[in-house]
Each structure stands twice: as structure tokens, then as C-alpha cells.
Amino acid sequence: MQFDEGKQLRADWPKGMICEHFEVTKEYYLGGDTGDKICTKCGKTFFNDKELDEARLEATKRKNTL
């Protein structure tokens, strides 16, 4: 997914809505691989697998408290 597409997803994502980041793909900027991963649902960028795992865990915790 291109960086600008992710940026638009982030802008459109409803504030406070939970995303579990189950669908991620490589992020590209101007056609080049940034080395990051990006959620195809909400547009959040993850710099490494640990950050992605922590975000998924936090989203699951938040979802289970509702």
C-alpha cells in the first residue's frame, strides 16, 4: 500500500474506533519499500513486528472491555 493511501485511511478512520490490525501489508513511498507495515483497514503504520504485536494486544484488550 502506498504511504498516501494509508494517510487517507488514517484521516477517514473514526476517532475512538478500535482496529485489531489483522490485515497488514508492506508500505511503499513513491514506489519504494519503506520497510514498514501498514494496516489496510485503518492505515496505522508499524515500524516493526513488536510494535504490531503490542497494538494488536492492546486492541483486543480494549475490545474485550466494551
mmCIF file as Biopython writes it, N, C-alpha, C and O atoms, coordinates in Angstrom:
data_model
#
loop_
_atom_site.group_PDB
_atom_site.id
_atom_site.type_symbol
_atom_site.label_atom_id
_atom_site.label_alt_id
_atom_site.label_comp_id
_atom_site.label_asym_id
_atom_site.label_entity_id
_atom_site.label_seq_id
_atom_site.pdbx_PDB_ins_code
_atom_site.Cartn_x
_atom_site.Cartn_y
_atom_site.Cartn_z
_atom_site.occupancy
_atom_site.B_iso_or_equiv
_atom_site.auth_seq_id
_atom_site.auth_asym_id
_atom_site.pdbx_PDB_model_num
ATOM 1   N N  . MET A ? 1  ? 0.845   -1.168 0.000  1.0 0.0 1  A 1 
ATOM 2   C CA . MET A ? 1  ? 0.000   0.000  0.000  1.0 0.0 1  A 1 
ATOM 3   C C  . MET A ? 1  ? 0.892   1.233  0.000  1.0 0.0 1  A 1 
ATOM 4   O O  . MET A ? 1  ? 1.911   1.263  0.689  1.0 0.0 1  A 1 
ATOM 5   N N  . GLN A ? 2  ? 0.524   2.218  -0.746 1.0 0.0 2  A 1 
ATOM 6   C CA . GLN A ? 2  ? 1.267   3.464  -0.802 1.0 0.0 2  A 1 
ATOM 7   C C  . GLN A ? 2  ? 1.040   4.292  0.460  1.0 0.0 2  A 1 
ATOM 8   O O  . GLN A ? 2  ? -0.047  4.270  1.038  1.0 0.0 2  A 1 
ATOM 9   N N  . PHE A ? 3  ? 2.060   5.014  0.876  1.0 0.0 3  A 1 
ATOM 10  C CA . PHE A ? 3  ? 2.000   5.864  2.064  1.0 0.0 3  A 1 
ATOM 11  C C  . PHE A ? 3  ? 0.777   6.778  2.035  1.0 0.0 3  A 1 
ATOM 12  O O  . PHE A ? 3  ? 0.074   6.904  3.038  1.0 0.0 3  A 1 
ATOM 13  N N  . ASP A ? 4  ? 0.519   7.416  0.893  1.0 0.0 4  A 1 
ATOM 14  C CA . ASP A ? 4  ? -0.602  8.357  0.787  1.0 0.0 4  A 1 
ATOM 15  C C  . ASP A ? 4  ? -1.955  7.679  0.974  1.0 0.0 4  A 1 
ATOM 16  O O  . ASP A ? 4  ? -2.885  8.297  1.492  1.0 0.0 4  A 1 
ATOM 17  N N  . GLU A ? 5  ? -2.080  6.421  0.561  1.0 0.0 5  A 1 
ATOM 18  C CA . GLU A ? 5  ? -3.325  5.684  0.774  1.0 0.0 5  A 1 
ATOM 19  C C  . GLU A ? 5  ? -3.544  5.452  2.269  1.0 0.0 5  A 1 
ATOM 20  O O  . GLU A ? 5  ? -4.661  5.589  2.768  1.0 0.0 5  A 1 
ATOM 21  N N  . GLY A ? 6  ? -2.486  5.105  2.966  1.0 0.0 6  A 1 
ATOM 22  C CA . GLY A ? 6  ? -2.565  4.918  4.415  1.0 0.0 6  A 1 
ATOM 23  C C  . GLY A ? 6  ? -2.899  6.220  5.128  1.0 0.0 6  A 1 
ATOM 24  O O  . GLY A ? 6  ? -3.674  6.241  6.085  1.0 0.0 6  A 1 
ATOM 25  N N  . LYS A ? 7  ? -2.309  7.291  4.654  1.0 0.0 7  A 1 
ATOM 26  C CA . LYS A ? 7  ? -2.577  8.609  5.240  1.0 0.0 7  A 1 
ATOM 27  C C  . LYS A ? 7  ? -4.061  8.952  5.119  1.0 0.0 7  A 1 
ATOM 28  O O  . LYS A ? 7  ? -4.650  9.495  6.054  1.0 0.0 7  A 1 
ATOM 29  N N  . GLN A ? 8  ? -4.663  8.638  3.979  1.0 0.0 8  A 1 
ATOM 30  C CA . GLN A ? 8  ? -6.084  8.909  3.777  1.0 0.0 8  A 1 
ATOM 31  C C  . GLN A ? 8  ? -6.943  8.013  4.674  1.0 0.0 8  A 1 
ATOM 32  O O  . GLN A ? 8  ? -7.936  8.469  5.241  1.0 0.0 8  A 1 
ATOM 33  N N  . LEU A ? 9  ? -6.557  6.730  4.802  1.0 0.0 9  A 1 
ATOM 34  C CA . LEU A ? 9  ? -7.289  5.830  5.699  1.0 0.0 9  A 1 
ATOM 35  C C  . LEU A ? 9  ? -7.260  6.354  7.129  1.0 0.0 9  A 1 
ATOM 36  O O  . LEU A ? 9  ? -8.281  6.339  7.817  1.0 0.0 9  A 1 
ATOM 37  N N  . ARG A ? 10 ? -6.100  6.817  7.581  1.0 0.0 10 A 1 
ATOM 38  C CA . ARG A ? 10 ? -5.988  7.365  8.939  1.0 0.0 10 A 1 
ATOM 39  C C  . ARG A ? 10 ? -6.887  8.578  9.118  1.0 0.0 10 A 1 
ATOM 40  O O  . ARG A ? 10 ? -7.530  8.733  10.156 1.0 0.0 10 A 1 
ATOM 41  N N  . ALA A ? 11 ? -6.932  9.431  8.113  1.0 0.0 11 A 1 
ATOM 42  C CA . ALA A ? 11 ? -7.775  10.636 8.192  1.0 0.0 11 A 1 
ATOM 43  C C  . ALA A ? 11 ? -9.261  10.274 8.236  1.0 0.0 11 A 1 
ATOM 44  O O  . ALA A ? 11 ? -10.047 10.955 8.894  1.0 0.0 11 A 1 
ATOM 45  N N  . ASP A ? 12 ? -9.644  9.210  7.540  1.0 0.0 12 A 1 
ATOM 46  C CA . ASP A ? 12 ? -11.048 8.805  7.462  1.0 0.0 12 A 1 
ATOM 47  C C  . ASP A ? 12 ? -11.491 7.911  8.616  1.0 0.0 12 A 1 
ATOM 48  O O  . ASP A ? 12 ? -12.690 7.741  8.835  1.0 0.0 12 A 1 
ATOM 49  N N  . TRP A ? 13 ? -10.538 7.334  9.363  1.0 0.0 13 A 1 
ATOM 50  C CA . TRP A ? 13 ? -10.867 6.386  10.431 1.0 0.0 13 A 1 
ATOM 51  C C  . TRP A ? 13 ? -11.570 7.120  11.568 1.0 0.0 13 A 1 
ATOM 52  O O  . TRP A ? 13 ? -11.051 8.122  12.061 1.0 0.0 13 A 1 
ATOM 53  N N  . PRO A ? 14 ? -12.744 6.641  11.995 1.0 0.0 14 A 1 
ATOM 54  C CA . PRO A ? 14 ? -13.485 7.308  13.081 1.0 0.0 14 A 1 
ATOM 55  C C  . PRO A ? 14 ? -12.690 7.319  14.395 1.0 0.0 14 A 1 
ATOM 56  O O  . PRO A ? 14 ? -12.173 6.289  14.828 1.0 0.0 14 A 1 
ATOM 57  N N  . LYS A ? 15 ? -12.605 8.475  15.004 1.0 0.0 15 A 1 
ATOM 58  C CA . LYS A ? 15 ? -11.855 8.633  16.257 1.0 0.0 15 A 1 
ATOM 59  C C  . LYS A ? 15 ? -12.459 7.720  17.330 1.0 0.0 15 A 1 
ATOM 60  O O  . LYS A ? 15 ? -13.674 7.689  17.523 1.0 0.0 15 A 1 
ATOM 61  N N  . GLY A ? 16 ? -11.600 6.989  18.014 1.0 0.0 16 A 1 
ATOM 62  C CA . GLY A ? 16 ? -12.036 6.100  19.076 1.0 0.0 16 A 1 
ATOM 63  C C  . GLY A ? 16 ? -12.458 4.713  18.620 1.0 0.0 16 A 1 
ATOM 64  O O  . GLY A ? 16 ? -12.681 3.835  19.453 1.0 0.0 16 A 1 
ATOM 65  N N  . MET A ? 17 ? -12.573 4.499  17.317 1.0 0.0 17 A 1 
ATOM 66  C CA . MET A ? 17 ? -12.959 3.184  16.809 1.0 0.0 17 A 1 
ATOM 67  C C  . MET A ? 17 ? -11.766 2.226  16.922 1.0 0.0 17 A 1 
ATOM 68  O O  . MET A ? 17 ? -10.630 2.597  16.624 1.0 0.0 17 A 1 
ATOM 69  N N  . ILE A ? 18 ? -12.037 1.001  17.352 1.0 0.0 18 A 1 
ATOM 70  C CA . ILE A ? 18 ? -10.992 0.004  17.570 1.0 0.0 18 A 1 
ATOM 71  C C  . ILE A ? 18 ? -10.702 -0.757 16.266 1.0 0.0 18 A 1 
ATOM 72  O O  . ILE A ? 18 ? -11.616 -1.207 15.576 1.0 0.0 18 A 1 
ATOM 73  N N  . CYS A ? 19 ? -9.420  -0.886 15.952 1.0 0.0 19 A 1 
ATOM 74  C CA . CYS A ? 19 ? -8.978  -1.716 14.828 1.0 0.0 19 A 1 
ATOM 75  C C  . CYS A ? 19 ? -7.989  -2.732 15.382 1.0 0.0 19 A 1 
ATOM 76  O O  . CYS A ? 19 ? -7.059  -2.369 16.103 1.0 0.0 19 A 1 
ATOM 77  N N  . GLU A ? 20 ? -8.186  -3.987 15.052 1.0 0.0 20 A 1 
ATOM 78  C CA . GLU A ? 20 ? -7.305  -5.040 15.556 1.0 0.0 20 A 1 
ATOM 79  C C  . GLU A ? 20 ? -6.109  -5.310 14.637 1.0 0.0 20 A 1 
ATOM 80  O O  . GLU A ? 20 ? -5.280  -6.166 14.944 1.0 0.0 20 A 1 
ATOM 81  N N  . HIS A ? 21 ? -6.014  -4.607 13.540 1.0 0.0 21 A 1 
ATOM 82  C CA . HIS A ? 21 ? -4.855  -4.647 12.637 1.0 0.0 21 A 1 
ATOM 83  C C  . HIS A ? 21 ? -4.543  -6.063 12.138 1.0 0.0 21 A 1 
ATOM 84  O O  . HIS A ? 21 ? -3.382  -6.470 12.093 1.0 0.0 21 A 1 
ATOM 85  N N  . PHE A ? 22 ? -5.583  -6.804 11.768 1.0 0.0 22 A 1 
ATOM 86  C CA . PHE A ? 22 ? -5.386  -8.171 11.295 1.0 0.0 22 A 1 
ATOM 87  C C  . PHE A ? 22 ? -4.867  -8.225 9.864  1.0 0.0 22 A 1 
ATOM 88  O O  . PHE A ? 22 ? -4.213  -9.193 9.478  1.0 0.0 22 A 1 
ATOM 89  N N  . GLU A ? 23 ? -5.153  -7.199 9.079  1.0 0.0 23 A 1 
ATOM 90  C CA . GLU A ? 23 ? -4.708  -7.192 7.684  1.0 0.0 23 A 1 
ATOM 91  C C  . GLU A ? 23 ? -3.664  -6.096 7.495  1.0 0.0 23 A 1 
ATOM 92  O O  . GLU A ? 23 ? -3.996  -4.914 7.397  1.0 0.0 23 A 1 
ATOM 93  N N  . VAL A ? 24 ? -2.403  -6.506 7.446  1.0 0.0 24 A 1 
ATOM 94  C CA . VAL A ? 24 ? -1.315  -5.557 7.218  1.0 0.0 24 A 1 
ATOM 95  C C  . VAL A ? 24 ? -0.553  -5.950 5.958  1.0 0.0 24 A 1 
ATOM 96  O O  . VAL A ? 24 ? -0.530  -7.113 5.557  1.0 0.0 24 A 1 
ATOM 97  N N  . THR A ? 25 ? 0.057   -4.968 5.361  1.0 0.0 25 A 1 
ATOM 98  C CA . THR A ? 25 ? 0.837   -5.188 4.150  1.0 0.0 25 A 1 
ATOM 99  C C  . THR A ? 25 ? 2.062   -4.279 4.193  1.0 0.0 25 A 1 
ATOM 100 O O  . THR A ? 25 ? 2.177   -3.429 5.076  1.0 0.0 25 A 1 
ATOM 101 N N  . LYS A ? 26 ? 2.959   -4.455 3.257  1.0 0.0 26 A 1 
ATOM 102 C CA . LYS A ? 26 ? 4.134   -3.595 3.175  1.0 0.0 26 A 1 
ATOM 103 C C  . LYS A ? 26 ? 3.699   -2.180 2.795  1.0 0.0 26 A 1 
ATOM 104 O O  . LYS A ? 26 ? 2.744   -1.984 2.043  1.0 0.0 26 A 1 
ATOM 105 N N  . GLU A ? 27 ? 4.423   -1.207 3.332  1.0 0.0 27 A 1 
ATOM 106 C CA . GLU A ? 27 ? 4.165   0.185  2.992  1.0 0.0 27 A 1 
ATOM 107 C C  . GLU A ? 27 ? 5.200   0.644  1.973  1.0 0.0 27 A 1 
ATOM 108 O O  . GLU A ? 27 ? 6.384   0.325  2.080  1.0 0.0 27 A 1 
ATOM 109 N N  . TYR A ? 28 ? 4.734   1.393  0.993  1.0 0.0 28 A 1 
ATOM 110 C CA . TYR A ? 28 ? 5.605   1.931  -0.055 1.0 0.0 28 A 1 
ATOM 111 C C  . TYR A ? 28 ? 5.455   3.447  -0.109 1.0 0.0 28 A 1 
ATOM 112 O O  . TYR A ? 28 ? 4.374   3.985  0.130  1.0 0.0 28 A 1 
ATOM 113 N N  . TYR A ? 29 ? 6.539   4.118  -0.422 1.0 0.0 29 A 1 
ATOM 114 C CA . TYR A ? 29 ? 6.507   5.561  -0.616 1.0 0.0 29 A 1 
ATOM 115 C C  . TYR A ? 29 ? 7.183   5.862  -1.946 1.0 0.0 29 A 1 
ATOM 116 O O  . TYR A ? 29 ? 8.356   5.549  -2.152 1.0 0.0 29 A 1 
ATOM 117 N N  . LEU A ? 30 ? 6.425   6.469  -2.834 1.0 0.0 30 A 1 
ATOM 118 C CA . LEU A ? 30 ? 6.897   6.766  -4.193 1.0 0.0 30 A 1 
ATOM 119 C C  . LEU A ? 30 ? 7.450   5.507  -4.868 1.0 0.0 30 A 1 
ATOM 120 O O  . LEU A ? 30 ? 8.449   5.564  -5.585 1.0 0.0 30 A 1 
ATOM 121 N N  . GLY A ? 31 ? 6.794   4.385  -4.632 1.0 0.0 31 A 1 
ATOM 122 C CA . GLY A ? 31 ? 7.166   3.123  -5.262 1.0 0.0 31 A 1 
ATOM 123 C C  . GLY A ? 31 ? 8.235   2.330  -4.538 1.0 0.0 31 A 1 
ATOM 124 O O  . GLY A ? 31 ? 8.476   1.172  -4.877 1.0 0.0 31 A 1 
ATOM 125 N N  . GLY A ? 32 ? 8.884   2.931  -3.543 1.0 0.0 32 A 1 
ATOM 126 C CA . GLY A ? 32 ? 9.943   2.236  -2.811 1.0 0.0 32 A 1 
ATOM 127 C C  . GLY A ? 32 ? 9.434   1.670  -1.494 1.0 0.0 32 A 1 
ATOM 128 O O  . GLY A ? 32 ? 8.638   2.306  -0.802 1.0 0.0 32 A 1 
ATOM 129 N N  . ASP A ? 33 ? 9.893   0.484  -1.157 1.0 0.0 33 A 1 
ATOM 130 C CA . ASP A ? 33 ? 9.521   -0.185 0.091  1.0 0.0 33 A 1 
ATOM 131 C C  . ASP A ? 33 ? 10.114  0.585  1.272  1.0 0.0 33 A 1 
ATOM 132 O O  . ASP A ? 33 ? 11.326  0.794  1.328  1.0 0.0 33 A 1 
ATOM 133 N N  . THR A ? 34 ? 9.265   1.009  2.221  1.0 0.0 34 A 1 
ATOM 134 C CA . THR A ? 34 ? 9.742   1.772  3.380  1.0 0.0 34 A 1 
ATOM 135 C C  . THR A ? 34 ? 10.304  0.861  4.463  1.0 0.0 34 A 1 
ATOM 136 O O  . THR A ? 34 ? 11.006  1.326  5.361  1.0 0.0 34 A 1 
ATOM 137 N N  . GLY A ? 35 ? 10.000  -0.444 4.386  1.0 0.0 35 A 1 
ATOM 138 C CA . GLY A ? 35 ? 10.408  -1.377 5.427  1.0 0.0 35 A 1 
ATOM 139 C C  . GLY A ? 35 ? 9.377   -1.474 6.543  1.0 0.0 35 A 1 
ATOM 140 O O  . GLY A ? 35 ? 9.515   -2.294 7.451  1.0 0.0 35 A 1 
ATOM 141 N N  . ASP A ? 36 ? 8.351   -0.641 6.478  1.0 0.0 36 A 1 
ATOM 142 C CA . ASP A ? 36 ? 7.295   -0.640 7.484  1.0 0.0 36 A 1 
ATOM 143 C C  . ASP A ? 36 ? 6.114   -1.473 7.004  1.0 0.0 36 A 1 
ATOM 144 O O  . ASP A ? 36 ? 6.023   -1.840 5.832  1.0 0.0 36 A 1 
ATOM 145 N N  . LYS A ? 37 ? 5.210   -1.762 7.942  1.0 0.0 37 A 1 
ATOM 146 C CA . LYS A ? 37 ? 3.956   -2.432 7.610  1.0 0.0 37 A 1 
ATOM 147 C C  . LYS A ? 37 ? 2.825   -1.456 7.891  1.0 0.0 37 A 1 
ATOM 148 O O  . LYS A ? 37 ? 2.946   -0.579 8.747  1.0 0.0 37 A 1 
ATOM 149 N N  . ILE A ? 38 ? 1.721   -1.616 7.162  1.0 0.0 38 A 1 
ATOM 150 C CA . ILE A ? 38 ? 0.596   -0.706 7.317  1.0 0.0 38 A 1 
ATOM 151 C C  . ILE A ? 38 ? -0.704  -1.500 7.341  1.0 0.0 38 A 1 
ATOM 152 O O  . ILE A ? 38 ? -0.889  -2.439 6.568  1.0 0.0 38 A 1 
ATOM 153 N N  . CYS A ? 39 ? -1.601  -1.106 8.243  1.0 0.0 39 A 1 
ATOM 154 C CA . CYS A ? 39 ? -2.899  -1.760 8.352  1.0 0.0 39 A 1 
ATOM 155 C C  . CYS A ? 39 ? -3.765  -1.323 7.176  1.0 0.0 39 A 1 
ATOM 156 O O  . CYS A ? 39 ? -3.920  -0.128 6.922  1.0 0.0 39 A 1 
ATOM 157 N N  . THR A ? 40 ? -4.323  -2.284 6.467  1.0 0.0 40 A 1 
ATOM 158 C CA . THR A ? 40 ? -5.130  -1.964 5.284  1.0 0.0 40 A 1 
ATOM 159 C C  . THR A ? 40 ? -6.541  -1.510 5.655  1.0 0.0 40 A 1 
ATOM 160 O O  . THR A ? 40 ? -7.305  -1.076 4.793  1.0 0.0 40 A 1 
ATOM 161 N N  . LYS A ? 41 ? -6.882  -1.611 6.936  1.0 0.0 41 A 1 
ATOM 162 C CA . LYS A ? 41 ? -8.218  -1.204 7.392  1.0 0.0 41 A 1 
ATOM 163 C C  . LYS A ? 41 ? -8.214  0.229  7.934  1.0 0.0 41 A 1 
ATOM 164 O O  . LYS A ? 41 ? -9.061  1.039  7.557  1.0 0.0 41 A 1 
ATOM 165 N N  . CYS A ? 42 ? -7.248  0.545  8.830  1.0 0.0 42 A 1 
ATOM 166 C CA . CYS A ? 42 ? -7.248  1.870  9.468  1.0 0.0 42 A 1 
ATOM 167 C C  . CYS A ? 42 ? -6.078  2.760  9.040  1.0 0.0 42 A 1 
ATOM 168 O O  . CYS A ? 42 ? -6.095  3.965  9.291  1.0 0.0 42 A 1 
ATOM 169 N N  . GLY A ? 43 ? -5.061  2.177  8.396  1.0 0.0 43 A 1 
ATOM 170 C CA . GLY A ? 43 ? -3.930  2.961  7.902  1.0 0.0 43 A 1 
ATOM 171 C C  . GLY A ? 43 ? -2.797  3.169  8.881  1.0 0.0 43 A 1 
ATOM 172 O O  . GLY A ? 43 ? -1.836  3.869  8.563  1.0 0.0 43 A 1 
ATOM 173 N N  . LYS A ? 44 ? -2.878  2.579  10.068 1.0 0.0 44 A 1 
ATOM 174 C CA . LYS A ? 44 ? -1.799  2.746  11.051 1.0 0.0 44 A 1 
ATOM 175 C C  . LYS A ? 44 ? -0.523  2.075  10.546 1.0 0.0 44 A 1 
ATOM 176 O O  . LYS A ? 44 ? -0.556  0.959  10.028 1.0 0.0 44 A 1 
ATOM 177 N N  . THR A ? 45 ? 0.593   2.771  10.707 1.0 0.0 45 A 1 
ATOM 178 C CA . THR A ? 45 ? 1.896   2.267  10.292 1.0 0.0 45 A 1 
ATOM 179 C C  . THR A ? 45 ? 2.621   1.649  11.479 1.0 0.0 45 A 1 
ATOM 180 O O  . THR A ? 45 ? 2.588   2.177  12.591 1.0 0.0 45 A 1 
ATOM 181 N N  . PHE A ? 46 ? 3.276   0.524  11.224 1.0 0.0 46 A 1 
ATOM 182 C CA . PHE A ? 46 ? 4.047   -0.176 12.252 1.0 0.0 46 A 1 
ATOM 183 C C  . PHE A ? 46 ? 5.481   -0.303 11.768 1.0 0.0 46 A 1 
ATOM 184 O O  . PHE A ? 46 ? 5.736   -0.725 10.640 1.0 0.0 46 A 1 
ATOM 185 N N  . PHE A ? 47 ? 6.415   0.069  12.636 1.0 0.0 47 A 1 
ATOM 186 C CA . PHE A ? 47 ? 7.819   0.091  12.271 1.0 0.0 47 A 1 
ATOM 187 C C  . PHE A ? 47 ? 8.510   -1.246 12.457 1.0 0.0 47 A 1 
ATOM 188 O O  . PHE A ? 47 ? 9.570   -1.486 11.880 1.0 0.0 47 A 1 
ATOM 189 N N  . ASN A ? 48 ? 7.905   -2.136 13.277 1.0 0.0 48 A 1 
ATOM 190 C CA . ASN A ? 48 ? 8.480   -3.460 13.476 1.0 0.0 48 A 1 
ATOM 191 C C  . ASN A ? 48 ? 7.397   -4.413 13.984 1.0 0.0 48 A 1 
ATOM 192 O O  . ASN A ? 48 ? 6.301   -3.982 14.341 1.0 0.0 48 A 1 
ATOM 193 N N  . ASP A ? 49 ? 7.708   -5.693 14.013 1.0 0.0 49 A 1 
ATOM 194 C CA . ASP A ? 49 ? 6.727   -6.706 14.414 1.0 0.0 49 A 1 
ATOM 195 C C  . ASP A ? 49 ? 6.329   -6.567 15.880 1.0 0.0 49 A 1 
ATOM 196 O O  . ASP A ? 49 ? 5.179   -6.829 16.234 1.0 0.0 49 A 1 
ATOM 197 N N  . LYS A ? 50 ? 7.254   -6.164 16.724 1.0 0.0 50 A 1 
ATOM 198 C CA . LYS A ? 50 ? 6.942   -5.998 18.148 1.0 0.0 50 A 1 
ATOM 199 C C  . LYS A ? 50 ? 5.874   -4.919 18.337 1.0 0.0 50 A 1 
ATOM 200 O O  . LYS A ? 50 ? 4.933   -5.098 19.109 1.0 0.0 50 A 1 
ATOM 201 N N  . GLU A ? 51 ? 6.026   -3.812 17.635 1.0 0.0 51 A 1 
ATOM 202 C CA . GLU A ? 51 ? 5.044   -2.728 17.717 1.0 0.0 51 A 1 
ATOM 203 C C  . GLU A ? 51 ? 3.665   -3.199 17.232 1.0 0.0 51 A 1 
ATOM 204 O O  . GLU A ? 51 ? 2.644   -2.856 17.829 1.0 0.0 51 A 1 
ATOM 205 N N  . LEU A ? 52 ? 3.640   -3.975 16.161 1.0 0.0 52 A 1 
ATOM 206 C CA . LEU A ? 52 ? 2.383   -4.516 15.632 1.0 0.0 52 A 1 
ATOM 207 C C  . LEU A ? 52 ? 1.742   -5.463 16.641 1.0 0.0 52 A 1 
ATOM 208 O O  . LEU A ? 52 ? 0.540   -5.381 16.896 1.0 0.0 52 A 1 
ATOM 209 N N  . ASP A ? 53 ? 2.534   -6.356 17.211 1.0 0.0 53 A 1 
ATOM 210 C CA . ASP A ? 53 ? 2.014   -7.302 18.211 1.0 0.0 53 A 1 
ATOM 211 C C  . ASP A ? 53 ? 1.431   -6.571 19.418 1.0 0.0 53 A 1 
ATOM 212 O O  . ASP A ? 53 ? 0.371   -6.943 19.922 1.0 0.0 53 A 1 
ATOM 213 N N  . GLU A ? 54 ? 2.122   -5.538 19.876 1.0 0.0 54 A 1 
ATOM 214 C CA . GLU A ? 54 ? 1.635   -4.771 21.031 1.0 0.0 54 A 1 
ATOM 215 C C  . GLU A ? 54 ? 0.329   -4.048 20.701 1.0 0.0 54 A 1 
ATOM 216 O O  . GLU A ? 54 ? -0.570  -3.989 21.541 1.0 0.0 54 A 1 
ATOM 217 N N  . ALA A ? 55 ? 0.212   -3.499 19.493 1.0 0.0 55 A 1 
ATOM 218 C CA . ALA A ? 55 ? -1.013  -2.806 19.090 1.0 0.0 55 A 1 
ATOM 219 C C  . ALA A ? 55 ? -2.180  -3.782 18.981 1.0 0.0 55 A 1 
ATOM 220 O O  . ALA A ? 55 ? -3.303  -3.456 19.364 1.0 0.0 55 A 1 
ATOM 221 N N  . ARG A ? 56 ? -1.917  -4.971 18.462 1.0 0.0 56 A 1 
ATOM 222 C CA . ARG A ? 56 ? -2.969  -5.988 18.370 1.0 0.0 56 A 1 
ATOM 223 C C  . ARG A ? 56 ? -3.443  -6.404 19.756 1.0 0.0 56 A 1 
ATOM 224 O O  . ARG A ? 56 ? -4.644  -6.544 19.987 1.0 0.0 56 A 1 
ATOM 225 N N  . LEU A ? 57 ? -2.508  -6.602 20.678 1.0 0.0 57 A 1 
ATOM 226 C CA . LEU A ? 57 ? -2.851  -6.992 22.040 1.0 0.0 57 A 1 
ATOM 227 C C  . LEU A ? 57 ? -3.680  -5.899 22.720 1.0 0.0 57 A 1 
ATOM 228 O O  . LEU A ? 57 ? -4.689  -6.191 23.362 1.0 0.0 57 A 1 
ATOM 229 N N  . GLU A ? 58 ? -3.257  -4.658 22.578 1.0 0.0 58 A 1 
ATOM 230 C CA . GLU A ? 58 ? -3.984  -3.536 23.170 1.0 0.0 58 A 1 
ATOM 231 C C  . GLU A ? 58 ? -5.390  -3.420 22.589 1.0 0.0 58 A 1 
ATOM 232 O O  . GLU A ? 58 ? -6.339  -3.171 23.332 1.0 0.0 58 A 1 
ATOM 233 N N  . ALA A ? 59 ? -5.543  -3.593 21.283 1.0 0.0 59 A 1 
ATOM 234 C CA . ALA A ? 59 ? -6.859  -3.522 20.653 1.0 0.0 59 A 1 
ATOM 235 C C  . ALA A ? 59 ? -7.767  -4.631 21.166 1.0 0.0 59 A 1 
ATOM 236 O O  . ALA A ? 59 ? -8.953  -4.406 21.403 1.0 0.0 59 A 1 
ATOM 237 N N  . THR A ? 60 ? -7.220  -5.816 21.335 1.0 0.0 60 A 1 
ATOM 238 C CA . THR A ? 60 ? -8.003  -6.942 21.848 1.0 0.0 60 A 1 
ATOM 239 C C  . THR A ? 60 ? -8.450  -6.663 23.278 1.0 0.0 60 A 1 
ATOM 240 O O  . THR A ? 60 ? -9.597  -6.936 23.633 1.0 0.0 60 A 1 
ATOM 241 N N  . LYS A ? 61 ? -7.556  -6.122 24.100 1.0 0.0 61 A 1 
ATOM 242 C CA . LYS A ? 61 ? -7.920  -5.770 25.484 1.0 0.0 61 A 1 
ATOM 243 C C  . LYS A ? 61 ? -9.030  -4.736 25.505 1.0 0.0 61 A 1 
ATOM 244 O O  . LYS A ? 61 ? -9.989  -4.869 26.264 1.0 0.0 61 A 1 
ATOM 245 N N  . ARG A ? 62 ? -8.909  -3.702 24.676 1.0 0.0 62 A 1 
ATOM 246 C CA . ARG A ? 62 ? -9.933  -2.649 24.615 1.0 0.0 62 A 1 
ATOM 247 C C  . ARG A ? 62 ? -11.255 -3.208 24.156 1.0 0.0 62 A 1 
ATOM 248 O O  . ARG A ? 62 ? -12.303 -2.855 24.697 1.0 0.0 62 A 1 
ATOM 249 N N  . LYS A ? 63 ? -11.219 -4.072 23.167 1.0 0.0 63 A 1 
ATOM 250 C CA . LYS A ? 63 ? -12.443 -4.658 22.626 1.0 0.0 63 A 1 
ATOM 251 C C  . LYS A ? 63 ? -13.139 -5.515 23.683 1.0 0.0 63 A 1 
ATOM 252 O O  . LYS A ? 63 ? -14.365 -5.500 23.786 1.0 0.0 63 A 1 
ATOM 253 N N  . ASN A ? 64 ? -12.363 -6.259 24.465 1.0 0.0 64 A 1 
ATOM 254 C CA . ASN A ? 64 ? -12.933 -7.150 25.478 1.0 0.0 64 A 1 
ATOM 255 C C  . ASN A ? 64 ? -13.502 -6.398 26.685 1.0 0.0 64 A 1 
ATOM 256 O O  . ASN A ? 64 ? -14.274 -6.971 27.453 1.0 0.0 64 A 1 
ATOM 257 N N  . THR A ? 65 ? -13.137 -5.137 26.862 1.0 0.0 65 A 1 
ATOM 258 C CA . THR A ? 65 ? -13.665 -4.362 27.988 1.0 0.0 65 A 1 
ATOM 259 C C  . THR A ? 65 ? -14.956 -3.637 27.635 1.0 0.0 65 A 1 
ATOM 260 O O  . THR A ? 65 ? -15.584 -3.040 28.509 1.0 0.0 65 A 1 
ATOM 261 N N  . LEU A ? 66 ? -15.354 -3.677 26.393 1.0 0.0 66 A 1 
ATOM 262 C CA . LEU A ? 66 ? -16.595 -2.998 25.979 1.0 0.0 66 A 1 
ATOM 263 C C  . LEU A ? 66 ? -17.811 -3.802 26.307 1.0 0.0 66 A 1 
ATOM 264 O O  . LEU A ? 66 ? -18.930 -3.372 26.025 1.0 0.0 66 A 1 
#
